Amino acid sequence: MLLYIALMVFAAVFLSTLSISLIMRERFARTRRLVKRRMEDLATEGKTENDIYESIMKDDSLSTIPVIDRILSKFMFSKNLQRVIDQSGVAANAGTMIMACVSLAGLLLLIVYYLTGNLAYGFLAGVPGGLLPILYILRKRKKRVEQFESLMPEAMDMITSALRSGFSFELALKMVAHEIPDPLGIEFAITFEQQNLGANLDVALHNLLSRVPSEDLALFVTAMMIHKNTGGNLAEILEKTSSTIRDRFRFKREVRTKTVHGRFSGFVLIALPLAVIAIMLVIHPDYFMTLIRDKVGNYMLGAAAIMQLLGLWLIARIVNIKI
């Protein structure tokens, strides 16, 4: 038994250390520094085509370890995970994220198994806990999209002003890449360089939409596609689209303000039982351990967990208003 526990501890520590090292390596990767520098110096003259190409080339590998990369490339899940990571703006790849999930799941399994002596409880804690890095990525993606959408009206107003001043749409994109902060600025800079290197504008815009899954951005891309097929006054079209996006953004804020009570209720629903358990473990651990050791207590804990998840789901359905 001691040998079994020692092996599990070694595996958890090894995987955790490996995942942290891969994350740090990705964060300080040379290609990412080149992309950031190129986005900041987009208007600098004297750059050759090779310099520009090097700055925007994307590493499509799913892991820095070749063997793991070949294995992950065979599964659609890892490719979808990599797309979500790219959309979140986190400096990591699918292999690193999967390694972090496995490491965290193993660590929680060991902790719960040590406290309860029951391997089944360890798996019940480890499997959901291993999904926390994925939830973190989804949260980062949502926050990044919200930041992008908040900058969309300003960017479209700048494009409209540039078009009315006689600039082309491509140069208007370049102005947005310089003047608007990230994440919108860097994404528009990538779009500008893609079409500057020969990609069709519609392809570059659809690539932008795949990198930023935003409904407001979809309105902008749709307006551009309609203009390309039917013609018309592009500045006027973008001005009306900007007004529509502003109204949507204003309405989203109003809805968020009016649903703050429901979101706070969901937070309390999560935090209160965990706080009570922590207090019981500190004041009188035997009270809670009885629920774990006793079969009826197991049923009670299971029923409580199911009802709590059901309550969270209902609250999320109530406060998640589609606009």
DOMI-854397 format. One record per residue (C-alpha): residue number from 1; x, y negated, z negated. Coordinates in Angstrom, 2 decimals, m for minus. Layout:
+-----+---------+---------+---------+
:   n :       x :       y :       z :
+-----+---------+---------+---------+
: NUM :       X :       Y :       Z :
...
+-----+---------+---------+---------+
//
This chain:
+-----+---------+---------+---------+
:   n :       x :       y :       z :
+-----+---------+---------+---------+
:   1 :    0.00 :    0.00 :    0.00 :
:   2 :    2.80 :   m2.44 :   m0.88 :
:   3 :    4.50 :   m1.68 :    2.44 :
:   4 :    1.23 :   m2.33 :    4.27 :
:   5 :    0.75 :   m5.68 :    2.54 :
:   6 :    4.39 :   m6.66 :    3.16 :
:   7 :    4.04 :   m5.93 :    6.87 :
:   8 :    0.87 :   m8.01 :    7.09 :
:   9 :    2.52 :  m10.91 :    5.25 :
:  10 :    5.52 :  m10.74 :    7.57 :
:  11 :    3.28 :  m10.71 :   10.64 :
:  12 :    1.25 :  m13.70 :    9.40 :
:  13 :    4.34 :  m15.76 :    8.55 :
:  14 :    6.05 :  m14.86 :   11.81 :
:  15 :    3.04 :  m15.75 :   13.95 :
:  16 :    2.47 :  m19.00 :   12.04 :
:  17 :    6.10 :  m20.05 :   12.47 :
:  18 :    6.06 :  m19.14 :   16.16 :
:  19 :    2.86 :  m21.05 :   16.84 :
:  20 :    4.13 :  m24.16 :   15.00 :
:  21 :    7.39 :  m24.07 :   16.96 :
:  22 :    5.52 :  m23.75 :   20.27 :
:  23 :    3.24 :  m26.66 :   19.37 :
:  24 :    6.21 :  m28.87 :   18.52 :
:  25 :    7.96 :  m27.81 :   21.72 :
:  26 :    4.90 :  m28.76 :   23.75 :
:  27 :    4.56 :  m32.08 :   21.95 :
:  28 :    8.07 :  m33.15 :   22.83 :
:  29 :    8.22 :  m31.55 :   26.28 :
:  30 :   10.18 :  m33.45 :   28.91 :
:  31 :    7.49 :  m33.28 :   31.58 :
:  32 :    4.94 :  m34.85 :   29.28 :
:  33 :    7.34 :  m37.67 :   28.43 :
:  34 :    7.81 :  m38.26 :   32.16 :
:  35 :    4.04 :  m38.42 :   32.72 :
:  36 :    3.61 :  m40.94 :   29.91 :
:  37 :    6.51 :  m43.08 :   31.14 :
:  38 :    5.18 :  m43.04 :   34.68 :
:  39 :    1.71 :  m44.04 :   33.54 :
:  40 :    3.18 :  m46.99 :   31.62 :
:  41 :    5.40 :  m48.10 :   34.52 :
:  42 :    2.98 :  m47.45 :   37.35 :
:  43 :    3.57 :  m50.79 :   39.05 :
:  44 :    7.37 :  m50.68 :   38.80 :
:  45 :    8.99 :  m50.94 :   42.22 :
:  46 :   11.92 :  m48.86 :   43.42 :
:  47 :   10.51 :  m45.46 :   42.57 :
:  48 :   11.04 :  m42.77 :   45.17 :
:  49 :    8.40 :  m40.26 :   46.20 :
:  50 :   10.30 :  m37.51 :   44.34 :
:  51 :   10.17 :  m39.57 :   41.13 :
:  52 :    6.44 :  m40.06 :   41.51 :
:  53 :    5.85 :  m36.39 :   42.25 :
:  54 :    7.92 :  m35.32 :   39.24 :
:  55 :    5.95 :  m37.62 :   36.98 :
:  56 :    2.52 :  m36.22 :   37.78 :
:  57 :    3.28 :  m32.56 :   38.41 :
:  58 :    1.39 :  m30.35 :   36.01 :
:  59 :    2.60 :  m27.22 :   34.30 :
:  60 :   m0.11 :  m24.64 :   34.95 :
:  61 :    1.47 :  m21.95 :   32.78 :
:  62 :   m0.70 :  m20.66 :   29.93 :
:  63 :    2.32 :  m19.93 :   27.73 :
:  64 :    5.99 :  m20.83 :   27.59 :
:  65 :    6.76 :  m17.11 :   27.19 :
:  66 :    6.69 :  m15.53 :   30.69 :
:  67 :    5.34 :  m12.16 :   29.55 :
:  68 :    2.46 :  m13.70 :   27.61 :
:  69 :    1.77 :  m16.09 :   30.49 :
:  70 :    1.39 :  m13.18 :   32.94 :
:  71 :   m0.98 :  m11.39 :   30.54 :
:  72 :   m3.14 :  m14.46 :   29.84 :
:  73 :   m3.35 :  m15.39 :   33.52 :
:  74 :   m5.39 :  m12.21 :   34.12 :
:  75 :   m8.23 :  m13.34 :   31.82 :
:  76 :  m10.78 :  m16.05 :   32.63 :
:  77 :  m11.15 :  m16.86 :   28.93 :
:  78 :   m7.57 :  m18.10 :   28.67 :
:  79 :   m7.99 :  m20.26 :   31.80 :
:  80 :  m11.19 :  m21.78 :   30.43 :
:  81 :   m9.45 :  m22.38 :   27.11 :
:  82 :   m6.60 :  m24.15 :   28.87 :
:  83 :   m9.07 :  m26.39 :   30.67 :
:  84 :  m10.69 :  m27.34 :   27.36 :
:  85 :   m7.25 :  m28.06 :   25.86 :
:  86 :   m6.38 :  m30.29 :   28.82 :
:  87 :   m9.66 :  m32.14 :   28.41 :
:  88 :   m8.95 :  m32.71 :   24.71 :
:  89 :   m5.57 :  m34.31 :   25.38 :
:  90 :   m3.82 :  m32.05 :   22.84 :
:  91 :   m0.20 :  m31.24 :   23.69 :
:  92 :   m0.53 :  m27.45 :   23.66 :
:  93 :   m1.30 :  m24.53 :   25.94 :
:  94 :   m3.65 :  m21.56 :   25.74 :
:  95 :   m0.93 :  m19.20 :   24.49 :
:  96 :   m0.04 :  m21.50 :   21.60 :
:  97 :   m3.70 :  m21.94 :   20.65 :
:  98 :   m4.41 :  m18.21 :   20.71 :
:  99 :   m1.31 :  m17.61 :   18.60 :
: 100 :   m2.51 :  m20.22 :   16.09 :
: 101 :   m5.94 :  m18.58 :   15.91 :
: 102 :   m4.47 :  m15.12 :   15.32 :
: 103 :   m2.04 :  m16.45 :   12.70 :
: 104 :   m4.72 :  m18.33 :   10.76 :
: 105 :   m7.08 :  m15.36 :   10.90 :
: 106 :   m4.35 :  m13.06 :    9.55 :
: 107 :   m3.44 :  m15.48 :    6.78 :
: 108 :   m7.05 :  m15.86 :    5.61 :
: 109 :   m7.53 :  m12.10 :    5.79 :
: 110 :   m4.53 :  m11.57 :    3.50 :
: 111 :   m5.66 :  m14.24 :    1.01 :
: 112 :   m9.21 :  m12.92 :    0.73 :
: 113 :   m8.01 :   m9.32 :    0.58 :
: 114 :   m5.61 :  m10.23 :   m2.22 :
: 115 :   m8.37 :  m11.98 :   m4.20 :
: 116 :  m11.13 :   m9.42 :   m3.70 :
: 117 :   m9.34 :   m6.18 :   m2.90 :
: 118 :  m11.89 :   m5.55 :   m0.15 :
: 119 :  m10.63 :   m5.44 :    3.44 :
: 120 :  m14.13 :   m6.00 :    4.85 :
: 121 :  m14.36 :   m9.36 :    3.07 :
: 122 :  m10.96 :  m10.20 :    4.48 :
: 123 :  m12.22 :   m9.67 :    8.02 :
: 124 :  m15.40 :  m11.65 :    7.29 :
: 125 :  m13.25 :  m14.60 :    6.22 :
: 126 :  m10.46 :  m14.16 :    8.77 :
: 127 :  m12.53 :  m13.94 :   11.95 :
: 128 :  m14.50 :  m17.20 :   11.47 :
: 129 :  m11.41 :  m18.90 :   10.01 :
: 130 :   m9.41 :  m17.97 :   13.08 :
: 131 :  m11.80 :  m20.04 :   15.18 :
: 132 :  m10.90 :  m23.27 :   13.36 :
: 133 :   m8.19 :  m24.27 :   15.92 :
: 134 :  m10.77 :  m23.85 :   18.70 :
: 135 :  m13.23 :  m26.05 :   16.78 :
: 136 :  m10.46 :  m28.61 :   16.33 :
: 137 :   m9.85 :  m28.65 :   20.09 :
: 138 :  m13.56 :  m29.07 :   20.79 :
: 139 :  m13.72 :  m31.94 :   18.30 :
: 140 :  m10.72 :  m33.64 :   19.89 :
: 141 :  m12.27 :  m33.25 :   23.33 :
: 142 :  m15.54 :  m34.78 :   22.18 :
: 143 :  m13.74 :  m37.73 :   20.55 :
: 144 :  m11.58 :  m38.30 :   23.63 :
: 145 :  m14.61 :  m38.28 :   25.94 :
: 146 :  m16.36 :  m40.78 :   23.65 :
: 147 :  m13.31 :  m43.07 :   23.79 :
: 148 :  m13.24 :  m42.71 :   27.56 :
: 149 :  m16.93 :  m43.58 :   27.88 :
: 150 :  m16.58 :  m46.64 :   25.65 :
: 151 :  m14.00 :  m48.04 :   28.11 :
: 152 :  m15.97 :  m47.20 :   31.27 :
: 153 :  m18.03 :  m50.44 :   31.49 :
: 154 :  m14.91 :  m52.60 :   31.13 :
: 155 :  m13.09 :  m50.57 :   33.78 :
: 156 :  m16.00 :  m50.79 :   36.23 :
: 157 :  m16.29 :  m54.55 :   35.69 :
: 158 :  m12.59 :  m54.85 :   36.50 :
: 159 :  m13.02 :  m52.79 :   39.68 :
: 160 :  m16.02 :  m54.92 :   40.68 :
: 161 :  m14.07 :  m58.15 :   40.16 :
: 162 :  m11.11 :  m56.80 :   42.13 :
: 163 :  m13.34 :  m55.78 :   45.05 :
: 164 :  m14.99 :  m59.20 :   45.15 :
: 165 :  m11.53 :  m60.79 :   45.14 :
: 166 :  m10.61 :  m58.91 :   48.30 :
: 167 :   m8.63 :  m55.99 :   46.87 :
: 168 :   m9.13 :  m52.44 :   48.08 :
: 169 :  m10.63 :  m49.78 :   45.86 :
: 170 :   m7.26 :  m48.03 :   45.55 :
: 171 :   m5.58 :  m51.21 :   44.27 :
: 172 :   m8.50 :  m51.71 :   41.90 :
: 173 :   m7.77 :  m48.27 :   40.46 :
: 174 :   m4.16 :  m49.29 :   40.00 :
: 175 :   m5.24 :  m52.42 :   38.11 :
: 176 :   m7.43 :  m50.35 :   35.82 :
: 177 :   m4.54 :  m47.95 :   35.17 :
: 178 :   m2.43 :  m50.89 :   33.97 :
: 179 :   m4.94 :  m52.98 :   32.05 :
: 180 :   m7.23 :  m50.44 :   30.36 :
: 181 :   m5.81 :  m48.47 :   27.40 :
: 182 :   m5.72 :  m44.70 :   27.14 :
: 183 :   m7.38 :  m42.31 :   27.61 :
: 184 :   m9.12 :  m44.04 :   30.52 :
: 185 :   m6.01 :  m45.81 :   31.76 :
: 186 :   m3.86 :  m42.72 :   32.07 :
: 187 :   m6.63 :  m40.70 :   33.76 :
: 188 :   m7.25 :  m43.42 :   36.35 :
: 189 :   m3.49 :  m43.67 :   36.88 :
: 190 :   m3.35 :  m39.96 :   37.68 :
: 191 :   m6.29 :  m40.38 :   40.07 :
: 192 :   m4.55 :  m43.30 :   41.79 :
: 193 :   m1.31 :  m41.38 :   42.25 :
: 194 :   m3.10 :  m38.29 :   43.55 :
: 195 :   m4.76 :  m40.23 :   46.35 :
: 196 :   m1.58 :  m42.26 :   46.84 :
: 197 :    0.29 :  m39.02 :   47.56 :
: 198 :   m2.20 :  m37.95 :   50.21 :
: 199 :   m5.22 :  m36.43 :   48.46 :
: 200 :   m8.65 :  m37.55 :   49.66 :
: 201 :  m10.36 :  m40.02 :   47.37 :
: 202 :  m13.34 :  m37.71 :   46.80 :
: 203 :  m10.98 :  m34.88 :   45.81 :
: 204 :   m9.10 :  m37.15 :   43.42 :
: 205 :  m12.36 :  m38.34 :   41.85 :
: 206 :  m13.66 :  m34.79 :   41.43 :
: 207 :  m10.35 :  m33.85 :   39.80 :
: 208 :  m10.84 :  m36.78 :   37.43 :
: 209 :  m14.32 :  m35.51 :   36.58 :
: 210 :  m12.94 :  m32.02 :   35.88 :
: 211 :  m10.38 :  m33.52 :   33.48 :
: 212 :  m12.97 :  m35.68 :   31.70 :
: 213 :  m16.39 :  m33.98 :   31.35 :
: 214 :  m18.37 :  m37.21 :   30.93 :
: 215 :  m21.90 :  m37.94 :   32.13 :
: 216 :  m21.05 :  m41.63 :   32.51 :
: 217 :  m18.05 :  m40.76 :   34.66 :
: 218 :  m20.31 :  m38.48 :   36.71 :
: 219 :  m22.51 :  m41.53 :   37.45 :
: 220 :  m19.45 :  m43.41 :   38.67 :
: 221 :  m18.26 :  m40.53 :   40.89 :
: 222 :  m21.77 :  m40.03 :   42.27 :
: 223 :  m22.04 :  m43.74 :   43.11 :
: 224 :  m18.71 :  m43.56 :   44.94 :
: 225 :  m19.78 :  m40.48 :   46.92 :
: 226 :  m23.08 :  m42.11 :   47.91 :
: 227 :  m21.26 :  m45.23 :   49.04 :
: 228 :  m18.82 :  m43.16 :   51.07 :
: 229 :  m21.66 :  m41.40 :   52.91 :
: 230 :  m24.11 :  m44.28 :   53.32 :
: 231 :  m22.00 :  m47.44 :   53.05 :
: 232 :  m23.18 :  m50.69 :   51.48 :
: 233 :  m21.88 :  m53.25 :   49.02 :
: 234 :  m19.60 :  m51.24 :   46.71 :
: 235 :  m19.14 :  m54.10 :   44.25 :
: 236 :  m22.92 :  m54.41 :   43.79 :
: 237 :  m23.33 :  m50.66 :   43.39 :
: 238 :  m20.62 :  m50.49 :   40.74 :
: 239 :  m22.07 :  m53.51 :   38.94 :
: 240 :  m25.45 :  m51.81 :   38.61 :
: 241 :  m23.79 :  m48.55 :   37.58 :
: 242 :  m21.82 :  m50.44 :   34.91 :
: 243 :  m25.06 :  m51.95 :   33.59 :
: 244 :  m26.63 :  m48.49 :   33.40 :
: 245 :  m23.62 :  m47.08 :   31.51 :
: 246 :  m23.74 :  m50.00 :   29.06 :
: 247 :  m27.42 :  m49.37 :   28.37 :
: 248 :  m26.75 :  m45.67 :   27.80 :
: 249 :  m23.85 :  m46.44 :   25.47 :
: 250 :  m25.95 :  m48.94 :   23.50 :
: 251 :  m28.79 :  m46.44 :   23.18 :
: 252 :  m26.38 :  m43.72 :   22.03 :
: 253 :  m25.20 :  m45.99 :   19.23 :
: 254 :  m28.76 :  m46.67 :   18.15 :
: 255 :  m29.56 :  m42.96 :   18.11 :
: 256 :  m26.38 :  m42.23 :   16.13 :
: 257 :  m27.32 :  m44.88 :   13.58 :
: 258 :  m30.83 :  m43.52 :   13.13 :
: 259 :  m29.66 :  m39.90 :   12.78 :
: 260 :  m26.92 :  m40.57 :   10.23 :
: 261 :  m29.15 :  m39.22 :    7.43 :
: 262 :  m29.53 :  m35.88 :    9.19 :
: 263 :  m25.78 :  m35.57 :    9.83 :
: 264 :  m25.06 :  m36.42 :    6.19 :
: 265 :  m27.53 :  m33.72 :    5.13 :
: 266 :  m25.63 :  m31.21 :    7.23 :
: 267 :  m22.35 :  m32.25 :    5.62 :
: 268 :  m23.85 :  m31.83 :    2.14 :
: 269 :  m25.26 :  m28.45 :    3.15 :
: 270 :  m21.73 :  m27.30 :    3.99 :
: 271 :  m19.80 :  m28.97 :    1.19 :
: 272 :  m22.10 :  m28.42 :   m1.80 :
: 273 :  m22.02 :  m24.57 :   m1.91 :
: 274 :  m18.25 :  m24.56 :   m1.40 :
: 275 :  m17.81 :  m27.12 :   m4.18 :
: 276 :  m20.00 :  m25.07 :   m6.53 :
: 277 :  m17.99 :  m21.92 :   m5.78 :
: 278 :  m14.71 :  m23.77 :   m6.40 :
: 279 :  m16.00 :  m25.12 :   m9.73 :
: 280 :  m17.20 :  m21.67 :  m10.80 :
: 281 :  m13.82 :  m20.13 :   m9.94 :
: 282 :  m12.06 :  m22.76 :  m12.08 :
: 283 :  m14.44 :  m22.80 :  m15.06 :
: 284 :  m15.57 :  m19.19 :  m15.24 :
: 285 :  m14.28 :  m16.90 :  m12.44 :
: 286 :  m16.17 :  m13.84 :  m13.71 :
: 287 :  m19.51 :  m15.38 :  m12.80 :
: 288 :  m18.65 :  m15.53 :   m9.13 :
: 289 :  m16.59 :  m12.34 :   m9.02 :
: 290 :  m19.69 :  m10.48 :  m10.24 :
: 291 :  m21.40 :  m11.41 :   m6.96 :
: 292 :  m18.47 :   m9.90 :   m5.06 :
: 293 :  m18.13 :   m6.69 :   m7.05 :
: 294 :  m21.85 :   m5.96 :   m7.40 :
: 295 :  m23.79 :   m4.60 :   m4.42 :
: 296 :  m26.83 :   m6.79 :   m5.12 :
: 297 :  m24.51 :   m9.79 :   m5.37 :
: 298 :  m23.18 :   m8.95 :   m1.91 :
: 299 :  m26.69 :   m9.04 :   m0.51 :
: 300 :  m27.33 :  m12.37 :   m2.22 :
: 301 :  m24.15 :  m13.91 :   m0.80 :
: 302 :  m24.98 :  m12.60 :    2.66 :
: 303 :  m28.52 :  m13.97 :    2.52 :
: 304 :  m27.21 :  m17.34 :    1.28 :
: 305 :  m24.68 :  m17.53 :    4.11 :
: 306 :  m27.33 :  m16.67 :    6.73 :
: 307 :  m29.77 :  m19.27 :    5.40 :
: 308 :  m27.03 :  m21.91 :    5.29 :
: 309 :  m26.06 :  m21.23 :    8.90 :
: 310 :  m29.72 :  m21.34 :    9.90 :
: 311 :  m30.13 :  m24.69 :    8.15 :
: 312 :  m27.05 :  m26.10 :    9.90 :
: 313 :  m28.38 :  m24.93 :   13.25 :
: 314 :  m31.79 :  m26.53 :   12.66 :
: 315 :  m30.23 :  m29.84 :   11.54 :
: 316 :  m27.92 :  m29.84 :   14.57 :
: 317 :  m30.90 :  m29.26 :   16.87 :
: 318 :  m32.80 :  m32.14 :   15.25 :
: 319 :  m30.04 :  m34.77 :   15.34 :
: 320 :  m28.62 :  m33.77 :   18.75 :
: 321 :  m30.78 :  m35.96 :   20.98 :
: 322 :  m30.07 :  m35.76 :   24.69 :
: 323 :  m29.73 :  m39.14 :   26.41 :
+-----+---------+---------+---------+
//
